[in-house]
Amino acid sequence: MKKSLLFIVILASALFAQELPTPKLPTGLSIMNRTKASYDFDNKTAIFEDWLNIDYRYENFSAGLRYETFKPNDPSPAISRGKENYSDIAFKYFGVSFANRNSRFELTAGNFYALIGRGLILRSYEDRNLRLDNNLEGAIVKAGYGNFRLTMLVGSAANSNNERKDILSLADLEYRGPKWFRPGVTLASNKPDVPGVARTDIGSLRLQSSFGAFDGYVEYGLKKNPDLQNGAFGGKENFIGEGFYASGSFYYDIFSVTGEYKYYDNFGFRSFDQSINYNQPPATRRDYSYQLFNRHPSTLDPDNEQGYQIEANAVFTPKSSLMAQYSETKTLGNTSYIQRIYGQNLDPRVKFREFSAQYSNEWSSAFKTTIALGYNEELDENTKNYTGVFDMRYSFDPRNTIRLIAEHQQTHNRTTDEKYFSDVLTVEYLNSPKYSIAWVSEMKTREPVAGNTIRVFWNYILGTVKLGEHTDLSLLAGSREAGIICIGGVCRYEPEFRGLELKMTNRF
């Protein structure tokens, strides 16, 4: 009851705030607050989460903080990191920067994020959909002179107990000369806060090139750790892991082709307790906006993957386009570092294979359709899936649009030999940019025992509204199927939900 009142209070406060004059903040000061509150009627559980960011910039100086509240947090220790019921300043920084025509210098002390190259060595970032936050606490320096760029950092990330123990250090040098030749080199090291335990060193060379209608990127890295070198390999190997990633894009007239290749062999760069991932190599998997295409994903494993992805696009007219994509990921063979470390002798297996195609056509200025088809098989749940989507939009005028999305998926569980299907129907009305309302209905038809058909339904209504210039509000009411949220190969399980969920964003 108290949590239901919380929704009413927040909603009323947001609406009432629109009648008040917009506060005028001092020059250079910005405030953003994001709130998520939910109540599950079946489980009788209430969750309140809030992120308040305050940032200030004055000439060459900047500072800020983020105040977080989780009551309670996600039950997974990898996500909550010891913050079950938590309210505190979780992110704070101070920065200074100087630049002239030929040089630049930037120093940030406190908490920070960093991305080097495509993430093969380091990707420190936050994604609230995944409940992922591996920010570093320490200092980072970015300097440039002429065509050279130098990045150096020392920091520590929070482990599953919200303790910052291991020390990560990194240096990266990049040459930004002509577009066809932009090399870079990265060296990084993780030093555990455990006496007698060796540090892990990792490094890579990369090259980014662009000429004419071609863009390319290639990076190769090696990892070493004396403890593993002497233990698993008896001192006979100089390295314990390697990683390779390459991509290329070619454009010609109405056509474009993009290809990616990966080889990750014991190349995960982690803290000593394995609870922090410093790197996130490219997954060579496609992320979709449609629900059922993402229903049976595959998680990126930077220790045991090889594969590729190819995508082709054709824009026949300004109103008609076609996309086709194929990707395949396999585990590594018995000569890999990872298998020799664990004493295995396994042949490669298909971990993920996918094909999809999407055709969009704008029949008139008011009417547009998209048809998408896909097939995938994955090893995690051992399923094969066939998916079809029909997406239709009709605009009454530049602001008012109605959208209908029908999704169907046939699934074959190869472990149990069960075959079932899922359907999702979405009807949405948009009044851009003020508000939208959508009704989403899902049905899953299963037959766990031959002749015994079981149908399960989920339905929810989602409304979004823009209040003035500074507040976005969304309210979900109903039931939602359990599933896995994946972005770039990083996944998080989202349990089944039946209740109310409110999200609000305020910007000043």
N, C-alpha and C positions, 0 to 999 in steps of 0.2 A: 504493500500500500504506500509506504514511504517513497519507494522508487517510482511508483506511478505519479505521485505528486511532484517528484523531481522533474519529470518530463513536462508537466504543465507549467511549473515555475520557470523552467528554462525557455520554453516556447513563449510564454507570456512576456518574459523579460526581453526576449529578442524582438517581439512585435512592438512592445512599448518603447524600446530603444529607438525605433525608427521615427517616433514622434518628437524626439529630442534633437536639438542641434548637433551636427556632427562635431566631435571634439577636434580642436586644432592642436596638433602635436608640435613640439619644437622642431625646427628645421634639422633634418638628419636623423630624427627618431622614427622608428617604425615598430609597430606591434602587430603580432598575428597570434590568434588563439584558435585552436582546434579542439573540439569536444566530441567525444563519442560516449553515449550512454545507452545501455540496453537492458531489457528484462525478459528472461525466458520463463514463460508461464509453466511449461512442463517441468523444468528442473528447479523452478523457484530460485533462480540465480540472477543477481543484478551486477552489472559491470559498469564502472565509470572510469573513463580515461580522458586525460586533458594534457595538451601541450601548449604552453604559453611561451612564445618567442618575443624577446625584446632586443632590438638591435639599434645601435647608434653609430653614426658616421660623421666625423668632422674633419674636413680637409684630408690630411694624410693618415688620420687615426680612425680606428673602428673598434667597437667593443659590443658584446652581447651576451645573452644567457638564454637558456631554455629551462623553464620550470615544468616538471612532469608530475602527473598524478595517475596512479594505477590502483584502483580499489575494486576487486583484486586484479592482479595481472594475469596474463596467460599462464595456464598450469604447467606448460613446458619449461623446464629450467633453462634450456637453450635460448628461450625468448625472455623469460622474466628476469633471469640473472640475479636471483635473490631478492627481487623487488615485488614480493607478493602483495603487500599493502604498502604503497610507497608514495611519498610526496616530498620532493626535494628539487634543488637545482642540480640537473644532471648534465648540463652542457654550458660552458662559459668560455669566453675567449677574449683576447685583446690583440689587435693587429696594427701594424704600421707599414706604410708603403710609400715608396718614392720612385719616380720615373722621369726620364728625360728622353731626348730623341734617340739615344743610342743604348741606354741601359735602363734597367728596372730592378727594384729590390722590394721584397715583401716578406714580412715576418709575422707569424701568428703564434701566439703562446696560449696554452690552455687546451681546450678540446677542438678537434678539427677533423675534416674528412679529406681524403686524397685518392686520386685515381692516376695510375701510371699506365700509359699506353692503353691497351684493351683489357686490363685487369689481370694479365697473366701472372704478374708478380704482386701487385697490390691493388685492391679496390676496397676502400673504406668508405661506407655510405650508410644512409638510413632509408628504409622503405617501410612505411607504416602498414601497408597492406600485408606485408610478410612479417611484420613485427620484428624487423631486423635493424639493428643499430650497433655497428662495430667501430664507433668513433674512437679516435686515439687521443690520449691526453699527454701533452708534451709540448713540442715546438716544431714548426715547419718553416723552412726558408726557401723562397723562390727568387732566383736572381737571373738576370739576363744581360748579356752584352753582345751587341751586334746580332749575329744569327745563332748564338749559343744560349741555351736555357739550362739552368742548373736547379735541381730540387734536392734538398736534404731535409731529413726529418728524424726525430727521435720521439718515440711515444709508447704508450702502453694502452691496451684495450681491456675492457672489463670481461672477466671470465664468468662462468655459470654461477659463481657465488658473489658476483659484483665486486670482485677484487682485481686490481690491476697489478700484476706481478711481473710477467714477462716483459722484456724491453725489446721493442722493434726499432731497428735503425735502417735507414735507406738513403742511398744517393743515386740520382738519375741525371744523366747528361744527354741533351738532345741538340742536334744541329738542324736548324730550320733555314736551310739554304734554298736552292731551286726546288720547285715542286717535285721534280723527278728524283731527288736525292735528299731524304730527310731521315738520317739514321739516329739511333739512340741506344744507350747502354744503361742498364740498371743493376745495382748490387744491393742486396738486402740481407739482414741477419736478425734472427730471433734468439735472444739470450734468456733461458729459463731462470727463474728465481729458485733454483734447486741446486745445492752444492754437488759438484761432481758430475753434473749433467752437461753434455756438450751442447753448444749452440748449433742451430741449423742455418746454413748459408744458402742463398738462392740468387741467381743472376740471369740476365738475358740480354740478347742483342736483337734489335728490331730495325726495320726499314719501312718507311712509308713513301710511296711513290705515286705520282700522278702525271700523266702526259697524254695529250689528245683526249680520246674517249675512254681511256683506261685509268682506273684507280686501283692501287694494290697495297697490301700490308702483309708483312711477314715478321714473325718473332720466334726465336728459339731460346730456350732456357734450360739450365741445369741446376740440380739441387744436391747438396752434400751435408752429411752429418757424421762426424768421426765415430760416434757410438754405433751407428748402423753399419758404417763401412767396415768396422772391425768385427762387429757381432754377426750380422747377417751374411756378410761377404768375406769374412776372414782377412780383411785388409787387402783384398785383391781388386777392389773396384775403387775408382777415384770419385765416383758419384753414386747417389742412391735414387735419383729420379731425373726425368727430363720431360720437357713440354715443348710442343710446337703448334703454332697456329698460323694459318695463311688465309687471306681473302683477296678476291679480285672482282671488280665490276667493270663491265663493258657496255657502252651505250652506242647505238647506231639507229638513227632515224626514229622510228616508232618503237624500237625494241631495246630492251636492256636485259642483261644477264648478270647475276651475282652468284659467286661460288665461295664456299668456305671449307677448310679442312682443318682437323684437329688431331693431335696425338698427345694424350696426357698420361704419363706413366709415373705413378707415385709423386705427383707434382703438387699435391695439396700443401699449401703453406699455412701452418697452424701454430697455435700456442702449444706449450708442452702438455697441457691437460686436454688438448684436442677440442676445447669448447669454443675457440675463436678461429674463424677462417679469415686470414688476411687477404687471400687472393680469390678471385672468381673469374676463371678463364671463360672465354666465349663458349656458349653451350651449343651452337649450331642447331638450335631448335627454334621453331616459329611460335610466337605468342599471338593468340587470337582474341578478338573482342567478343566472339560468340561463346555461349556457355558450354555447349556440349563438345565443341572442339577441344576445350581444355579439361574435360572431365577425366581423362585417363592419361595424365602426363608422365614424364620420366624425369627423375632428379639428376642433375649434373653431378658426376663423380670425377673430380680432377685427379684421382689416383688410378683410374682404370677405364679409360675411354679412348676410342679412335673412331673417326667418322667424318662425314661431310654433309653439306647441304647445298643444293642448287635451286635458284629461283629465277624464273623468267617472267618478264612483263611485256605486254604489248598494248599500246594506246592507239587503237585503230582510228578513232575520231576524238575530238575533245569531249565527247559524251559516252564513249564506249571503251572499255578496257578489259584485259584478261590477265590473270596471274596464275602461274602453275609452279608448284614447289615440291621437291623431293629431298628427304633427309634420311640418313641412316647412321646409327651409332652402334658400335660393337665393343665388347670387352676385349682386353689384350690377350696375347698368346702366352705360351709358357716360357718364353725367353725374356719376358718383361721383368723390370725391377720388382714390381709389386708381387708377382707370383713367386719369384725367387726369395723375397723377404719372408713370405708366409709358407714357403715350401710347397707350393701348389704345382700341378701339372695339368692345366685345363686348356682346352681349345677355345678359341674366341666364340662368343655367342652374341646373337643380335639382341641388343638391349632396347633399342627403339628404332622403328622404321615408320616413315610417314610419307603420304602423298596427299596433296590438296590442290584444288583449283577453284578459282573464283572469277566470275564474270559479272561485270557491272555495266548497266546501260541506262542512260538518261533519255527516256522516251519523249519527254517534253520538259519545259522549265518547271513543271509542277510534279511530274511523275518519274520516279527512279526505282529500279529493281536491281537486286544482287542475288545471284545464285551461287552457292558454294557447296562443293563435294569434297569428301576426304576419307582417307583410310589410314589407320595406324595400328601398330602392334607394339606392345611394350612388355618388358620383362618383370617390372616391379609387382604388378598385379596379375601378370600373365594373361592379358586379354588381347583380342582383336576387335577393332571398332570400325564401323562404317557409318559415316555421318553425312547428313544433307541439311542444307539451310536455304530458306527462301526469305529474303528481306525486301520489303516494299515500303516506299515513302511517298506520300502525297501531300503537297503543300498547297493550302488554300490561298495563301499570300506569303510574302517574305517572312512573316513572323509565325504563322500558325501551320503546324505540320502534324500529320498523323502517321504513325509507323507501325507496321505489323511484321513480326519476325516469327517464323515457324521453323523449329529445329527437330530433327529426328535422328536417333542413333541406335544402331543394332550392335549388341555386344556379345561376344563369345568368350566365356571364361575357359581357357584351355586347361586349367587345373581341375575344375569340377565338371567340365563339359556342359555347363549351363549356358543357355542362350536367352537373352532378354533384350528389351528395348526401352528407350526413354524418349519422351517428347516434351518439348518446352515451347510454350506459346507466350509471346510478349506483345501487348498492345500498349502503345505509348502516344500520348498527346503532348506536343511541345508548343509553348508560346514563348518564342525566343526574344530576349534573354531572360524573361521574368520568371517563368515557372514551367514545370512539366509534371505529368502524372502517368504512371505506368502500372499495368496489371500483368503479373508474371505467374503463369501456371505450369507446373511440371507434373508429369505422370511417369512412373516407372512400373513396367509390367514384367514380373518375374515368374519363373516356374521352377522353384528349387526341387520339387518332386514332380515327376511326369504326371500330368493331368490335374495338378493343383496350381491354379493360376492365382497370383497375388498382385494386386494393384495398390500402389501407394501414391497419394497426391500431396503436393505442396503448392500453396498459393500465397502470394503477398502483393500488397500495393505499395508502391514507392512514389512519394511525392517530393519534389524539390522546388524551392522557391528562392529567389534572389530578393533580399530585403534591403532596399536602398542601394548604395554603392559599396557597402563594406561587409555585408553579412550574407552568407549562403547557408541554407538550411535544408536538410533532407530528413524525411521520416519514413521508416519502413514498418509495416504492420502485417503480420501473417507468419507463414512458415517457409523455411528455406532448406533445401536438401544439403546434407553434408557433402563436403568435397575438398579437393586439394587446390590451393591457390599457388600457381607457379609463375614466376617472372624471371626470364633469363636462366632457367634451369634450377633456380632456387625455389623450394616449395615449402608450404605450410598447410597443415591440416586445419580445416574449418569445420567444426562439428555442426550437426543438425540444429536448427534454431526455430523456435516457435514463440513469438512474442513481439515486442516493440524495440526498435532501434533508431536512435536519433543521432544525427551528425550535424555539427554546426561549425562554421569557419567565420571568424571575424578578422578583418584587416583594417589597420589604421596607419 
